[in-house]
Amino acid sequence: MIKFTLTFLFALLLAASSNADSFVGVQDPDYGTDVFIGVPYASRPTRLHAPMPLSGDQGVVMANQPTSNRCFELGPGASSTTPGSEDCLTLDLIRPSSGPGGKGNPVIVLANPMSPPPKKLLPVYVFFHGGDFNSGDKSEYDGRNLVKTSIALGNPIIYVAVNYRLGFLGFPSGREAESNTAMNLGILDSRWSLIWLQQFITYFGGDPKKVIIGGQGSGADMVAYHLLGYGAKTDGLFRGAILQSGSATGRSPIPYPNHTEWQSHYDSIVSATGCNNSPDTWTCLKNAPIDSVVKASSKVFVDSELANPASVFSPVVDGTFLTDFPSTLMEQGKFAQVPILIGTTTTELVNSVPIYNGFGTDESIIAYLKTLFPYAGDATLQTLLSYYPVSRFRNIGPPLSGAQWSRVVAILNDLQMFCPANSMALQASNGDNVFKYRFNAVLQSAPVKSWEGVPQGSDLRYLFPIGGVDMSKQSAADRALMTKFQRSIINFINKLDPNGIPASDTWETFDSFTQRNLVFGRGSAPAAVERFTVDQSVCAFINSKNLEFLR
C-alpha cells in the first residue's frame, strides 16, 4: 500500500506545478532500491508507425504501480493472463535507494534542468527481453536483486528494462511496410528508449555516458543489430554490449521485406481483417479494430509453414537501419567497435527441436532444415550434414528420439548459436576487447531433464528471479555461482571489464589465437578456461553460406 506523507504530498504539489517532468516511484528497502514501473519513453504509438517523442512536459508520471501494460504478443510465449495494449512503450527503472524509507513509500524524481545532478552518476544497464520478437515483457526480468548485489559490491548500477512492440505490430513486412517506411519498428522502439535515457537518466542519478545495452535470446540479437544499425553509428547512446545466447548472424532468415513469403503474410492479414477491399490496405490496417489485427496476425503465425513461426514477424533488411544482411555488415567491419561480453549455454537449442519428428534419414533432416532455412539449397544442407556423421551421435535424447535427433540438435546449435557467437567475437575482437563465456549450470531448485543439459536461459536464472524464484534460498553452490556471475556482469557494466572476481578466475580477453571461453559452473574451484570447441572447418563452411541462410 502506498503511504503518502505530508512532506511527499507537498513535493508532489510542487512537481505538478512545475514546468518539468516528474516521476513517482516506490522504495523497496528489502533490496535497498527505488523502483519506477512503466515510465513512458515515447508517445502512445501510432499503429504501424515509427516511435515518436513524447509531446511537451508530461507533468507527474505515476510509476508506482506493480505492473504496467504489456505489448500485444503472439505464440506460445505470450501471456495467458495479461492482455496486451498498443500503449506499451514504457520502461522499468531500478536504482539504489535515494534514502531510508519504508516498503512502498513513494519517492519522487523531478526532471528539472535547473536542478543540479547528483554528485556521482552511476553506470546504467539497459536490458532487452527475448521472446523471438513475438512475445515477452520487461516485467519478467526483475533487476532489483542485480542492483542489490551491485550495491553490496560497492559498484552500484541503475537497471533499466524496456518494452518494445512485437509481432506484426512491431515487425510488419511486405511492399506496403517498405513504402511506408515502417519496418523494424520494434528495434526502433528500443533505439528510442536509449535516446530518452540520454535526456532523462541524469535525473535518476545515471550517467548517460556510461550506458551498457544487453539482452538474451532475441534480445541479444537486438543488441547486435544496434551495433550494426545506421551504419554502425552509436550516436553516443551506449558504450558497451552484453549478449546472452544471441549474436549478429544467428537468426535466420532476415530477408528483404518484399520476399514472396513475407508479402503473403501481409496479404493474409489484410484479407482476414476485411481490408482486402480497401484501395489503401495500409491505412485500413492502421484504422481497423486492434482485436481483429491481432487475431489475424496470430492466425498467420500459427498457420506458418516455417518450423519457427516467429520468423514470420521479425527483423528485415530495411536499407536504413539494417543496410544489408548482418553477416555482410560484420564481414565489412561495419559494426560499432565497443567492448563486448558474449556467451552461450552448453546445450542452448536442445528444447527447440521437435522430440518425435522421425529423423530417420538425411532426407528427413534436410526437409526439416528447409522449413527453418527456406532459401538454403539442398546441396548446401547435404554438405552441412556431412560434417556431422551419424556415427558420432548416440541416443541420449528424450525417449524415442534416436541418435539422429541428437545430430539435429548439434547442427542447429552450431548453425544458430555457437558458430555465430564465436564468429562475432572473432570479428569484434579486431576492434575492441571481447569477453566470451560458456554457462554450464542449471539451478538445482529448477532441475531439467537429464538430456536437456544446460539449455538456453539457464544463465538468466542466475541474474534474475525468473518465475518468482527466491534467489536467497538457493543452494550454497548456486548462490556462490550467482555471486560470481553477477559480479562479472556488474564489473563489466561499471568498467567495461568483468574482472574483479578472485584472481584465480581472471577472465582473459578473447582473441583469434586463443579463442578462449570462461566456463561458469558450480564448485569452489577456479572457473575453467577452454578453447572454443566446435570444429573450425564447420564454422568456416557455415559462415561461407550465411547469405544463403539470409542472415
C-alpha positions in Angstrom: 0.0 0.0 0.0 1.4 3.4 -1.0 1.8 5.7 2.0 1.6 9.4 1.3 3.3 11.6 3.9 2.7 15.4 4.2 6.2 16.0 3.0 5.7 13.9 -0.1 2.4 15.4 -0.9 4.0 18.9 -0.7 6.8 17.7 -3.0 4.2 16.2 -5.4 2.3 19.6 -5.4 5.5 21.4 -6.3 6.2 18.9 -9.1 2.8 19.2 -10.5 3.0 23.0 -10.6 6.5 23.0 -12.3 7.4 23.1 -15.9 9.3 19.8 -15.7 8.5 16.2 -15.9 8.5 14.4 -12.5 8.3 10.6 -11.8 6.8 9.0 -8.8 8.2 5.5 -7.9 8.3 3.5 -4.7 11.0 2.4 -2.3 11.8 -1.2 -1.7 14.1 -1.4 1.4 14.3 -5.2 1.1 16.6 -4.6 -1.8 17.7 -1.1 -1.0 16.2 0.2 -4.2 13.9 2.8 -5.7 11.6 1.3 -8.3 9.9 3.0 -11.2 7.5 0.8 -13.2 6.0 1.7 -16.6 7.8 5.0 -17.4 6.8 6.2 -20.9 9.8 6.8 -23.2 7.8 7.6 -26.3 4.3 8.8 -27.1 1.5 6.3 -27.4 2.4 4.7 -30.6 0.6 5.4 -33.8 -0.1 1.9 -35.2 2.4 0.8 -37.9 4.4 4.0 -37.5 7.9 4.6 -36.1 8.0 5.7 -32.5 7.6 9.4 -31.8 8.9 11.6 -28.9 6.6 12.5 -26.0 4.9 15.8 -26.7 5.8 18.6 -24.2 6.1 18.2 -20.5 4.4 15.1 -19.2 3.7 16.5 -15.7 3.7 13.9 -13.0 4.3 10.4 -14.2 2.9 7.9 -11.7 5.3 5.0 -12.0 4.5 3.4 -8.6 2.2 0.5 -9.6 3.4 -3.1 -9.5 2.8 -3.6 -13.2 2.3 -1.8 -16.5 0.9 -2.6 -19.9 2.4 -5.5 -21.9 2.7 -5.1 -25.7 0.5 -7.4 -27.8 2.1 -10.8 -28.1 1.9 -13.9 -30.3 2.8 -17.5 -29.9 3.4 -19.9 -27.1 5.4 -17.4 -25.1 2.6 -14.9 -24.9 1.0 -14.2 -21.5 -2.3 -16.1 -21.0 -3.3 -13.8 -18.1 -2.5 -10.3 -19.0 -4.0 -8.7 -22.2 -1.8 -6.7 -24.5 -2.1 -3.0 -25.3 -0.8 -0.7 -28.0 0.1 1.8 -25.3 3.1 -0.2 -24.1 6.2 1.8 -24.9 7.5 2.0 -21.4 10.5 1.1 -19.3 11.1 0.0 -15.7 13.9 1.6 -13.8 15.6 0.4 -10.6 18.2 2.4 -8.8 19.9 2.3 -5.4 17.6 3.9 -2.9 17.8 7.7 -2.5 17.4 7.4 1.2 15.9 5.5 4.1 12.2 4.7 4.0 9.6 2.0 4.4 8.5 -0.6 1.9 6.1 1.0 -0.6 6.9 4.6 0.4 6.8 6.9 -2.6 9.8 8.6 -4.0 9.8 11.4 -6.5 12.3 12.4 -9.2 12.0 15.9 -10.6 13.4 16.2 -14.1 14.2 19.9 -13.8 17.1 21.2 -15.9 17.7 23.9 -13.2 18.3 21.2 -10.6 21.9 20.1 -10.0 22.6 16.5 -10.9 23.8 14.0 -8.2 27.4 14.3 -7.4 28.2 10.8 -8.5 26.4 9.4 -11.6 26.0 5.7 -11.8 26.5 3.4 -14.8 23.3 2.2 -16.5 22.4 -1.3 -17.7 19.6 -1.4 -20.3 18.2 -4.9 -20.8 16.1 -6.0 -23.8 14.0 -9.1 -23.2 13.8 -12.1 -25.5 10.8 -13.9 -27.0 11.7 -14.2 -30.7 10.4 -10.7 -31.3 6.9 -12.0 -30.8 6.4 -12.4 -27.0 7.9 -11.4 -23.7 7.8 -8.4 -21.4 10.2 -6.3 -19.3 8.4 -7.4 -16.1 9.8 -10.9 -16.5 13.3 -9.7 -15.7 13.2 -8.1 -12.2 16.5 -6.3 -11.7 16.2 -5.5 -8.0 18.5 -8.4 -7.0 21.1 -7.4 -9.5 21.1 -3.8 -8.2 21.2 -5.0 -4.6 24.3 -7.1 -5.5 25.9 -4.1 -7.2 25.4 -2.1 -4.0 26.9 -4.8 -1.9 30.0 -5.0 -4.2 30.5 -1.2 -3.9 29.9 -0.8 -7.6 26.2 0.3 -7.8 24.4 0.4 -11.1 21.0 1.5 -12.4 19.0 -1.2 -14.2 16.5 -0.4 -17.0 14.2 -3.0 -18.7 12.5 -1.9 -21.9 9.2 -2.9 -23.7 9.1 -2.7 -27.5 6.4 -3.7 -30.0 6.2 -7.3 -31.0 4.7 -9.5 -33.7 3.1 -7.8 -36.7 2.7 -4.5 -34.9 6.5 -4.4 -34.3 7.8 -6.1 -37.4 5.5 -5.7 -40.4 6.8 -6.5 -43.8 5.8 -6.6 -47.4 5.9 -3.9 -50.1 3.4 -1.8 -48.1 5.6 -1.7 -45.0 8.6 -0.8 -47.2 6.8 2.0 -49.0 5.5 3.4 -45.7 9.0 3.2 -44.1 7.5 1.1 -41.3 9.9 -1.8 -40.9 11.8 -3.0 -37.8 9.5 -0.8 -35.6 10.3 -2.9 -32.5 14.0 -2.2 -32.9 13.3 1.5 -33.5 11.3 1.5 -30.3 14.3 0.1 -28.4 16.5 2.7 -30.0 14.1 5.5 -28.9 14.3 4.2 -25.3 18.1 4.8 -25.5 17.5 8.3 -26.8 15.0 9.0 -23.9 17.6 7.8 -21.4 20.2 10.2 -22.7 17.8 13.1 -21.9 16.4 11.9 -18.5 18.7 9.3 -16.9 20.8 12.0 -15.1 17.8 13.0 -13.0 17.6 9.4 -11.8 21.3 9.5 -10.9 22.5 7.7 -14.0 25.5 8.6 -16.2 24.4 9.0 -19.9 28.0 8.4 -20.9 28.1 5.0 -19.2 25.2 3.1 -20.7 25.6 -0.6 -21.5 23.0 -2.4 -23.6 22.3 -6.1 -23.1 19.8 -8.8 -23.8 19.1 -12.5 -24.0 18.0 -14.6 -26.9 16.3 -12.3 -29.5 17.0 -9.5 -27.0 20.7 -10.2 -27.6 20.1 -10.3 -31.3 18.6 -6.9 -31.0 21.7 -5.7 -29.2 23.8 -7.0 -32.1 21.6 -5.1 -34.5 22.2 -1.9 -32.5 25.9 -2.5 -33.1 25.2 -2.7 -36.8 22.4 -0.1 -37.0 22.6 3.1 -39.2 26.0 2.2 -40.5 27.3 1.3 -37.0 26.5 4.7 -35.5 26.0 4.5 -31.8 25.3 8.2 -31.6 26.8 8.1 -28.1 23.7 6.0 -26.9 25.8 3.2 -25.4 29.5 2.3 -24.8 29.4 -1.5 -24.5 27.2 -4.5 -25.0 26.3 -7.8 -23.3 24.9 -10.6 -25.5 23.5 -13.8 -23.8 22.6 -16.5 -26.3 22.4 -14.2 -29.3 24.6 -12.6 -32.0 24.5 -10.7 -35.2 24.1 -13.7 -37.5 22.4 -16.4 -35.5 18.9 -15.5 -36.6 17.6 -16.6 -40.0 16.1 -15.6 -42.2 16.4 -11.8 -42.1 15.0 -11.2 -45.6 14.3 -8.1 -47.6 10.8 -7.0 -46.8 9.3 -7.9 -50.2 10.3 -11.5 -50.2 7.4 -13.6 -51.5 6.6 -15.4 -48.2 6.7 -12.1 -46.2 4.4 -10.4 -48.7 2.0 -13.3 -48.4 2.0 -12.9 -44.6 0.9 -9.2 -45.1 -1.7 -10.2 -47.7 -3.2 -12.8 -45.4 -3.6 -10.2 -42.6 -5.2 -7.8 -45.0 -7.7 -10.4 -46.1 -8.5 -11.6 -42.6 -9.3 -8.1 -41.4 -11.5 -7.3 -44.3 -9.1 -4.7 -45.6 -8.6 -6.5 -49.0 -11.4 -4.4 -50.5 -9.8 -1.2 -49.5 -7.9 0.9 -52.0 -5.3 1.6 -49.3 -4.8 -1.6 -47.3 -2.1 0.0 -45.1 -4.4 2.8 -43.9 -7.2 0.3 -43.4 -5.0 -1.8 -41.1 -4.0 1.3 -39.2 -7.7 2.1 -38.5 -9.0 -1.5 -38.1 -10.1 -2.7 -34.7 -7.0 -3.8 -32.9 -8.5 -7.1 -31.9 -9.1 -8.1 -35.5 -5.5 -7.2 -36.4 -4.1 -9.2 -33.5 -6.3 -12.1 -34.3 -5.4 -12.1 -38.0 -1.6 -11.9 -37.2 -2.0 -14.7 -34.7 -3.6 -16.9 -37.4 -0.8 -16.2 -39.8 1.7 -17.0 -37.1 0.0 -20.4 -36.3 -0.5 -21.3 -39.9 3.0 -20.6 -41.0 4.8 -23.4 -42.7 8.1 -22.4 -41.2 9.4 -24.6 -38.4 10.0 -21.5 -36.4 6.8 -19.3 -37.0 8.5 -16.5 -35.0 10.4 -15.8 -38.3 7.1 -14.6 -39.8 7.3 -11.3 -37.8 11.0 -10.5 -37.2 13.7 -8.1 -38.4 14.3 -7.5 -42.1 16.9 -5.7 -44.1 15.2 -2.4 -44.4 18.0 -0.4 -46.1 18.1 2.2 -43.4 18.7 0.7 -40.0 19.9 -2.6 -41.3 21.5 -1.5 -44.6 22.5 -5.1 -45.6 22.5 -8.6 -44.3 24.1 -8.7 -40.8 26.8 -11.2 -42.0 27.8 -8.8 -44.8 28.0 -5.9 -42.4 30.1 -7.9 -39.9 32.5 -9.0 -42.6 32.9 -5.4 -43.8 33.7 -4.3 -40.3 30.6 -2.1 -40.2 29.7 -2.6 -36.6 30.3 -0.4 -33.6 33.6 -1.0 -32.0 32.8 -1.2 -28.3 33.7 -3.7 -25.6 31.5 -6.8 -25.8 30.7 -9.6 -23.4 29.1 -12.5 -25.2 28.2 -16.1 -24.2 26.1 -19.2 -24.7 24.9 -22.1 -22.6 26.2 -25.6 -23.1 23.2 -27.1 -24.9 21.3 -23.9 -26.0 18.6 -25.0 -28.5 18.1 -28.5 -27.2 14.4 -27.7 -26.4 13.8 -26.2 -29.8 14.0 -29.4 -31.8 10.7 -31.4 -32.0 11.1 -34.6 -30.0 9.2 -37.0 -32.1 10.0 -35.8 -35.5 11.0 -39.0 -37.1 14.6 -38.0 -38.0 15.5 -41.4 -39.6 17.4 -40.3 -42.7 19.4 -37.5 -44.1 16.5 -36.6 -46.3 14.1 -36.2 -43.3 16.7 -33.9 -41.6 17.1 -31.8 -44.8 13.3 -31.5 -45.1 13.2 -30.2 -41.5 16.1 -27.8 -42.1 14.4 -26.4 -45.2 11.5 -25.3 -43.0 14.0 -23.3 -40.9 16.1 -22.1 -43.8 13.8 -22.0 -46.8 16.3 -20.4 -49.1 19.2 -22.7 -48.4 19.9 -25.1 -51.3 19.7 -28.9 -50.9 23.4 -29.2 -51.8 24.3 -26.8 -49.1 22.3 -28.7 -46.5 23.7 -32.0 -47.7 27.2 -30.7 -47.3 26.4 -29.4 -43.9 25.2 -32.8 -42.8 28.4 -34.4 -44.0 30.2 -32.5 -41.2 28.1 -34.5 -38.7 28.4 -38.2 -39.4 25.6 -40.0 -37.6 28.2 -42.4 -36.1 29.3 -39.6 -33.8 26.0 -39.4 -32.1 24.2 -41.6 -29.5 20.6 -42.0 -28.5 20.9 -39.7 -25.4 18.0 -37.5 -26.0 14.3 -37.8 -25.0 12.6 -41.2 -25.2 12.1 -42.5 -28.8 14.1 -39.6 -30.3 17.1 -41.6 -31.5 20.7 -40.6 -32.4 19.5 -38.6 -35.4 17.7 -36.2 -33.0 21.0 -35.6 -31.2 22.6 -34.9 -34.5 20.0 -32.3 -35.4 20.5 -30.5 -32.1 24.2 -30.4 -32.7 23.7 -29.0 -36.2 21.3 -26.3 -35.1 23.4 -25.2 -32.1 26.5 -24.8 -34.4 24.4 -23.1 -37.1 22.5 -20.7 -35.0 24.4 -20.3 -31.7 27.9 -21.5 -31.3 29.5 -20.5 -34.7 27.7 -17.2 -35.0 28.7 -16.2 -31.4 32.3 -17.2 -32.0 32.4 -15.5 -35.4 31.1 -12.3 -33.9 33.6 -12.5 -31.1 36.4 -13.0 -33.6 35.4 -10.1 -35.8 34.7 -7.8 -32.8 38.0 -8.6 -31.2 39.8 -6.8 -34.0 38.4 -3.5 -32.8 37.9 -3.7 -29.0 38.0 -6.1 -26.1 35.7 -9.1 -26.1 35.0 -11.4 -23.2 33.4 -14.7 -24.0 31.8 -17.4 -21.8 30.0 -20.7 -21.7 27.5 -21.2 -18.9 27.4 -24.8 -17.6 25.0 -25.0 -14.7 21.2 -25.1 -14.0 19.6 -24.1 -10.8 19.3 -27.1 -8.5 15.9 -25.8 -7.4 14.7 -25.8 -11.0 16.0 -29.0 -12.5 15.7 -30.0 -16.1 15.6 -33.5 -17.7 19.0 -35.1 -17.9 19.0 -35.0 -21.7 18.4 -31.2 -21.7 21.8 -30.4 -20.3 22.1 -26.7 -19.8 19.5 -25.2 -22.2 19.1 -21.6 -23.3 18.1 -19.3 -20.5 19.9 -21.2 -17.8 22.3 -18.3 -17.2 19.4 -15.8 -16.9 18.2 -17.6 -13.8 21.5 -16.6 -12.1 20.8 -12.9 -12.8 17.0 -12.6 -12.4 14.4 -14.3 -10.1 12.6 -15.8 -13.1 9.3 -17.4 -12.3 9.3 -16.0 -8.8 12.4 -18.0 -7.7 13.7 -16.7 -4.3 17.4 -16.2 -5.1 18.3 -16.1 -1.5 17.0 -19.6 -0.8 19.1 -21.5 -3.4 21.8 -24.0 -2.5 25.1 -22.6 -1.3 26.8 -23.7 -4.6 24.2 -21.9 -6.7 24.3 -18.8 -4.5 28.1 -18.7 -5.0 27.7 -19.1 -8.7 25.1 -16.3 -8.7 27.5 -14.0 -7.0 30.3 -14.9 -9.3 28.3 -14.4 -12.5 26.5 -11.3 -11.3 29.8 -9.8 -10.1 31.3 -10.3 -13.6 28.3 -8.6 -15.3 28.3 -5.7 -12.8 32.1 -5.2 -13.2 31.6 -5.0 -17.0 28.8 -2.5 -16.6 31.0 -0.4 -14.4 34.3 -0.5 -16.1 33.9 -2.5 -19.4 35.9 -5.4 -17.9 34.4 -8.3 -16.0 37.5 -8.8 -13.9 37.5 -8.1 -10.2 36.5 -11.7 -9.4 39.1 -13.6 -7.4 42.5 -13.7 -9.1 42.2 -17.4 -9.8 39.2 -16.6 -12.0 40.8 -14.0 -14.2 38.8 -13.6 -17.3 41.1 -13.1 -20.3 40.1 -11.2 -23.4 39.1 -13.3 -26.4 41.3 -13.2 -29.4 41.7 -15.1 -32.7 44.7 -17.1 -31.5 43.4 -18.4 -28.2 39.7 -18.2 -28.7 39.1 -18.8 -25.0 35.9 -19.1 -23.1 35.5 -18.7 -19.4 33.3 -21.6 -18.2 30.8 -20.8 -15.4 29.9 -23.8 -13.4 29.2 -24.8 -9.8 32.0 -25.6 -7.3 34.6 -23.7 -5.4 37.4 -24.5 -7.8 38.6 -21.7 -10.2 36.4 -21.3 -13.3 37.6 -23.4 -16.2 39.1 -21.8 -19.3 38.6 -23.6 -22.6 39.3 -23.1 -26.2 36.3 -22.9 -28.5 35.4 -26.5 -29.1 33.5 -26.5 -32.4 35.4 -27.7 -35.4 36.7 -24.5 -37.2 36.0 -26.1 -40.6 32.3 -26.4 -39.6 32.1 -22.7 -38.7 34.0 -21.7 -41.8 31.5 -23.6 -44.0 28.6 -22.1 -42.1 30.0 -18.6 -42.5 30.5 -19.1 -46.2 26.8 -19.8 -46.6 25.4 -17.0 -44.5 23.8 -15.2 -47.4 22.2 -18.4 -48.5 20.7 -18.6 -45.0 19.5 -14.9 -45.5 21.3 -13.5 -42.4 
